Amino acid sequence: MGFRTLDAAAVAGRRVLVRADLNVPVREGRITDLSRIERLSPTIRELAGKGARVIVASHFDRPKGKRVPEMSLRPMAAALAEVLGKPVAFAEDCVGPAAEAAVAALADGEVLVLENTRYHAGEEKNDPALAKGLAALADLYVNDAFSAAHRAHASTEGVAHLLPAYAGRLMQAELEALDAALGNPRRPAAAVVGGAKVSTKLDLLGNLLARVDLLVIGGAMANTFLAAQGFGVGASLQEPDLHETARAILAQAQAAGCTILLPVDAVIAAEFRPDPPTETVPVARVPEGTLILDVGPETVAAITARLAGLRTLVWNGPLGAFETPPFDAATVAVARAVAEATAAGRLTSVAGGGDTVSALRHAGVAAQFTYVSSAGGAFLEWMEGKALPGVAALDPGP
């Protein structure tokens, strides 16, 4: 967890290159969610307030090294200005004469957004020349884009080696939350892992076994574990070729002293659609041809009963097909129980991953968790125990 924060940075009158994540959702030319820009704004405000000349760099979408007008960051610059409540300048390129002229025109406390870094093929190739061009614009580098930190790109990793490098406030909050969740958690610690497939979360499961005391497995991936132990799962989604792997994970957990909690009952239906006829059955009695679409109330009770003794919980993946009612019931119930324990000060709760964030918002409790990461792939790779290039490149802290 050694990295320098803005507390250690003297920025007044200096050019500060901030790697942000302005890769916001856009539909028909309109930004549909300002969350990422809003979460970035404290770092921009702090730097500008201290008299820095703030230069914001980001990618957007996948232009693959070409100038695609629909993938310009100009609308994001306008949105940032709206969020900040002050003018934000825009440069037609992220390096070269246009960027240099725009930076030269900045006064202390002003903000500039550079054009899409992925307009240059060298961005995703971590081209040293592009990194050098970005570094030439600034005196300091601040990475506030944890969501892009798992990529060794010119603007996330290359430039960090060419300038004094610091973590922005959003990056700092993310890293501190993840350290509290997995790096140095209060014990007992638990993880909730859901989703569709075991195959996409093998590294995650392997890393968690050595880090938590309790591992709750839900979602369709739980079906693979149940089937591997001889339970019939009807026509439910599962991965027969991973039965042996599932059994090995169970054995590894036992050896590591990690308890795995699997569903003991299930909500089933004959078809997957909103509000079909459903039945709740023990996992030992799932009829042929039916689908397991959520964990049942006994499983929810077993999970929530364990919360009382926990001090840390990290969550990635829903317990059921939460987008389709009534198969959101278990995820909502457990999420609200976690939020209640967090509000009472008994539990540190950290969650992340696209489906997880959506599920917690659906349950109305995202704001009540200790920390909810919007980082997606970077959050998952951190949970897998992988080194993130954008984090590793930051200058070490004291």
C-alpha positions in Angstrom: 0.0 0.0 0.0 3.0 2.3 -0.3 2.2 5.3 -2.6 2.4 9.0 -2.5 -0.9 11.0 -2.1 -1.7 14.6 -2.8 -0.8 15.4 0.8 2.8 15.1 -0.3 2.5 17.2 -3.5 3.4 20.9 -3.8 1.3 21.9 -6.8 0.8 25.7 -6.7 1.8 27.2 -10.1 2.7 23.8 -11.4 1.3 21.8 -14.4 -0.3 18.6 -13.1 -1.3 15.9 -15.5 -4.3 14.0 -14.0 -5.1 10.6 -15.5 -8.9 10.4 -15.1 -11.6 8.0 -16.2 -14.0 10.0 -18.4 -15.1 6.8 -20.2 -18.7 7.5 -19.2 -21.9 5.9 -20.7 -23.2 7.8 -23.7 -26.4 7.1 -25.6 -27.3 9.0 -28.8 -24.6 11.5 -28.1 -25.8 12.3 -24.6 -24.0 11.3 -21.3 -26.4 9.2 -19.4 -24.5 8.9 -16.1 -22.2 11.5 -14.6 -21.1 9.3 -11.7 -17.5 8.9 -12.8 -17.1 12.6 -13.4 -18.6 13.4 -10.1 -16.3 11.0 -8.3 -13.3 12.6 -10.0 -14.2 16.2 -9.2 -12.7 16.3 -5.6 -9.2 15.7 -6.9 -9.7 18.3 -9.7 -11.1 20.8 -7.2 -8.4 20.3 -4.7 -5.6 20.7 -7.3 -7.2 23.8 -8.9 -7.9 25.2 -5.4 -4.2 24.9 -4.5 -3.3 26.8 -7.7 -2.3 24.0 -9.9 -2.7 24.1 -13.7 -4.8 20.9 -14.1 -4.4 18.9 -17.3 -6.9 16.0 -17.5 -6.1 13.0 -19.7 -8.5 10.1 -20.4 -9.5 7.5 -22.9 -13.0 7.0 -24.2 -14.3 3.9 -26.0 -12.2 2.1 -28.6 -11.2 4.3 -31.5 -8.2 2.0 -32.1 -5.7 4.7 -32.9 -7.9 6.8 -35.2 -9.7 10.1 -34.7 -13.4 9.0 -34.4 -15.5 12.2 -33.9 -18.2 10.3 -32.0 -15.5 9.3 -29.5 -14.2 12.8 -28.7 -13.8 13.9 -25.1 -15.2 17.4 -25.9 -18.6 16.5 -24.4 -16.9 15.2 -21.3 -15.0 18.5 -20.9 -18.4 20.3 -21.0 -19.8 17.9 -18.4 -16.8 18.3 -16.1 -17.3 22.1 -16.3 -20.9 21.6 -15.3 -19.9 19.4 -12.3 -17.1 21.8 -11.2 -19.1 24.9 -11.8 -16.2 26.6 -13.6 -14.9 26.8 -17.2 -12.9 23.8 -18.5 -10.7 24.3 -21.6 -10.4 21.6 -24.3 -7.4 20.6 -26.4 -7.9 19.0 -29.8 -5.1 16.5 -29.1 -3.4 14.9 -26.1 0.2 15.5 -27.3 1.9 17.7 -29.8 1.4 21.4 -30.8 -2.4 21.6 -30.0 -1.9 20.2 -26.5 1.2 22.2 -25.8 -0.5 25.5 -26.9 -3.6 24.7 -24.7 -1.4 23.9 -21.7 0.7 27.1 -22.2 -2.6 29.1 -22.1 -3.5 27.8 -18.7 -3.4 30.1 -15.7 -3.0 28.9 -12.1 -6.2 27.2 -10.9 -7.5 26.5 -14.4 -8.5 23.1 -15.9 -7.9 21.6 -19.3 -9.2 18.3 -20.8 -7.0 16.7 -23.5 -8.5 14.8 -26.4 -9.0 11.0 -26.3 -5.6 9.3 -25.6 -6.7 6.3 -27.7 -6.8 8.5 -30.8 -3.1 7.5 -30.7 -2.3 3.8 -31.3 0.7 4.2 -29.0 -1.6 4.6 -26.0 -2.6 0.9 -25.7 0.9 -0.2 -26.8 2.4 1.9 -23.9 4.6 3.6 -26.5 7.5 5.4 -24.9 7.3 8.3 -27.4 3.6 8.9 -26.5 4.4 8.7 -22.8 7.2 11.2 -23.3 4.9 13.5 -25.2 2.4 13.4 -22.3 5.1 13.9 -19.7 6.4 17.0 -21.6 3.1 18.8 -20.8 3.4 18.6 -17.0 5.6 18.8 -13.9 3.7 16.2 -11.9 1.5 13.2 -12.6 -1.6 12.2 -10.7 -3.4 8.9 -11.4 -7.0 9.1 -10.3 -8.3 6.4 -12.6 -8.1 3.1 -10.6 -10.6 1.7 -13.2 -7.9 1.9 -15.8 -5.0 0.9 -13.5 -5.0 -2.7 -14.6 -3.8 -1.6 -18.1 -0.2 -0.8 -18.8 -0.9 2.0 -21.2 1.1 5.2 -22.0 -1.2 7.4 -19.9 -1.6 5.0 -17.0 1.9 3.4 -16.6 4.4 4.8 -19.1 4.1 8.5 -18.1 4.2 7.6 -14.4 7.9 6.7 -14.7 8.7 10.0 -16.3 7.3 12.4 -13.7 6.9 12.5 -9.9 3.8 10.3 -9.6 1.0 10.5 -7.0 -2.4 8.9 -6.3 -5.4 11.1 -6.6 -8.1 11.2 -4.0 -10.3 8.7 -5.8 -7.4 6.3 -6.4 -6.4 6.7 -2.7 -9.9 5.9 -1.5 -10.1 2.9 -3.7 -6.7 1.5 -2.6 -7.4 2.1 1.0 -10.8 0.4 0.8 -9.4 -2.6 -1.0 -6.5 -2.9 1.5 -9.1 -2.8 4.3 -11.1 -5.5 2.5 -8.4 -8.0 1.5 -4.9 -6.6 2.3 -5.2 -6.2 6.0 -8.8 -6.9 6.9 -10.4 -6.9 10.4 -11.2 -10.5 11.2 -13.2 -12.5 10.8 -13.4 -11.7 7.1 -15.8 -13.0 4.5 -16.4 -12.7 0.7 -19.6 -13.1 -1.3 -18.9 -14.2 -4.8 -21.7 -14.7 -7.3 -22.2 -14.6 -11.1 -22.7 -17.0 -13.9 -19.5 -19.0 -14.3 -16.8 -20.5 -12.1 -14.5 -20.4 -15.1 -14.3 -16.6 -15.1 -13.5 -16.5 -11.4 -11.0 -19.3 -10.8 -8.2 -16.8 -9.9 -10.5 -14.9 -7.7 -11.6 -17.9 -5.7 -8.1 -19.2 -5.4 -6.9 -15.8 -4.0 -9.8 -15.5 -1.6 -9.3 -18.9 0.0 -6.1 -17.7 1.6 -7.5 -14.3 2.6 -11.0 -14.8 4.1 -12.5 -17.0 6.8 -15.8 -17.4 5.1 -16.6 -17.6 1.4 -20.2 -17.4 0.2 -20.8 -18.7 -3.3 -24.0 -17.8 -5.0 -25.4 -17.2 -8.5 -25.3 -19.7 -11.3 -21.7 -20.6 -10.4 -23.0 -22.2 -7.2 -24.8 -24.7 -9.4 -21.5 -26.0 -10.6 -20.4 -26.6 -7.0 -23.7 -28.3 -6.1 -23.5 -30.5 -9.2 -19.9 -31.4 -8.4 -21.1 -32.8 -5.1 -23.8 -35.0 -6.7 -26.8 -32.7 -6.4 -29.2 -32.6 -9.3 -29.6 -29.0 -10.6 -32.2 -29.7 -13.3 -31.7 -27.6 -16.5 -29.8 -24.9 -14.6 -26.8 -23.2 -16.0 -23.6 -25.0 -14.8 -20.2 -26.1 -16.1 -19.9 -29.9 -16.1 -16.2 -29.7 -17.2 -15.4 -27.8 -14.0 -16.8 -30.3 -11.5 -13.3 -31.6 -10.7 -12.0 -28.1 -10.3 -14.9 -27.2 -7.9 -14.2 -30.2 -5.8 -10.5 -29.2 -5.7 -11.5 -25.7 -4.5 -13.6 -27.2 -1.7 -10.7 -29.2 -0.6 -8.3 -26.2 -0.8 -10.7 -24.2 1.3 -10.8 -26.9 4.0 -7.0 -27.1 4.1 -6.8 -23.3 4.4 -9.4 -23.1 7.2 -11.8 -21.2 5.0 -15.5 -22.2 5.3 -17.4 -22.3 2.1 -21.1 -21.6 2.3 -23.2 -22.9 -0.6 -27.0 -22.7 -1.1 -29.1 -25.1 0.9 -32.3 -24.2 -0.9 -33.2 -22.6 -4.2 -35.9 -20.7 -6.0 -36.8 -22.6 -9.1 -39.0 -22.0 -12.2 -39.8 -23.8 -15.4 -38.7 -20.9 -17.5 -36.6 -17.7 -17.1 -38.8 -14.7 -17.5 -40.2 -12.0 -15.2 -42.6 -13.2 -12.5 -43.2 -16.8 -13.6 -44.6 -19.4 -11.2 -41.9 -20.3 -8.8 -41.2 -22.9 -6.0 -38.6 -23.0 -3.3 -37.0 -26.4 -2.7 -34.0 -27.8 -0.9 -31.0 -28.2 -3.2 -31.3 -31.9 -2.9 -34.8 -31.8 -4.5 -34.5 -29.8 -7.6 -36.8 -31.3 -10.2 -35.6 -32.3 -13.7 -36.1 -29.6 -16.3 -36.4 -26.7 -13.9 -34.0 -23.7 -13.5 -32.4 -22.5 -10.3 -32.7 -18.7 -10.5 -32.1 -17.6 -6.9 -31.0 -18.9 -3.6 -33.8 -19.5 -1.1 -34.7 -18.0 2.2 -32.9 -20.6 4.3 -29.7 -19.8 2.5 -30.4 -16.1 3.1 -30.9 -16.8 6.7 -27.7 -18.7 6.9 -25.7 -15.9 5.3 -27.3 -13.1 7.5 -26.8 -15.2 10.6 -23.0 -15.2 9.9 -22.9 -11.4 9.5 -23.2 -10.8 13.3 -19.7 -12.4 13.8 -18.0 -10.8 10.8 -15.9 -7.6 10.8 -15.1 -7.4 7.1 -17.0 -8.4 3.9 -16.1 -8.0 0.3 -18.7 -8.7 -2.4 -18.5 -9.4 -6.1 -21.5 -10.8 -8.0 -25.2 -11.2 -7.3 -26.7 -14.3 -5.6 -29.4 -14.7 -8.2 -30.7 -13.4 -11.5 -31.5 -10.1 -9.8 -32.4 -8.1 -12.9 -35.5 -10.3 -13.3 -38.0 -10.3 -10.5 -38.7 -12.2 -8.3 -35.1 -13.5 -8.5 -33.7 -10.4 -6.9 -35.1 -11.3 -3.5 -32.0 -13.0 -2.0 -29.5 -10.4 -3.3 -31.7 -7.6 -1.9 -32.2 -9.2 1.5 -28.5 -9.9 2.0 -27.4 -6.5 0.7 -29.8 -4.8 3.1 -28.5 -6.9 6.0 -24.9 -6.0 5.1 -25.8 -2.3 4.9 -27.5 -2.5 8.3 -24.4 -4.1 9.9 -22.2 -1.5 8.2 -24.4 1.4 9.5 -24.2 0.0 13.0 -20.4 0.1 12.8 -19.9 -3.6 13.1 -18.8 -4.3 9.6 -16.4 -2.9 6.9 -18.2 -3.7 3.6 -16.5 -3.3 0.2 -18.2 -4.2 -3.1 -17.4 -3.9 -6.8 -18.0 -5.2 -10.3 -20.6 -3.9 -12.7 -23.4 -6.4 -11.8 -22.7 -5.9 -8.1 -23.0 -2.2 -8.2 -26.2 -2.4 -10.2 -27.6 -5.0 -7.7 -26.7 -2.8 -4.7 -28.3 0.2 -6.3 -31.4 -1.9 -7.1 -31.5 -2.8 -3.4 -31.2 0.9 -2.5 -28.1 0.4 -0.3 -25.1 1.3 -2.4 -24.5 4.5 -0.4 -24.6 2.5 2.8 -21.7 0.2 2.1 -18.3 1.3 3.4 -17.0 1.5 -0.2 -18.5 0.6 -3.6 -16.0 0.4 -6.4 -17.1 1.3 -10.0 -13.7 0.1 -11.4 -15.0 -3.2 -12.9 -12.0 -5.1 -14.4 -9.4 -3.4 -12.1 -11.4 -4.3 -9.0 -11.7 -7.9 -10.1 -8.0 -8.2 -10.9 -7.1 -6.7 -7.5 -9.4 -9.3 -5.8 -7.5 -11.9 -7.8 -4.3 -10.8 -6.2 -2.8 -9.5 -9.4 -0.4 -6.5 -9.5 -2.0 -3.5 -11.3 0.5 -1.7 -13.5 -1.0 1.8 -12.9 -0.7 1.3 -9.2 2.7 -0.3 -9.2 4.1 2.7 -11.2 3.1 5.2 -8.6 6.0 6.6 -6.5 6.3 4.8 -3.2 5.0 6.5 -0.1 6.8 7.1 3.1 
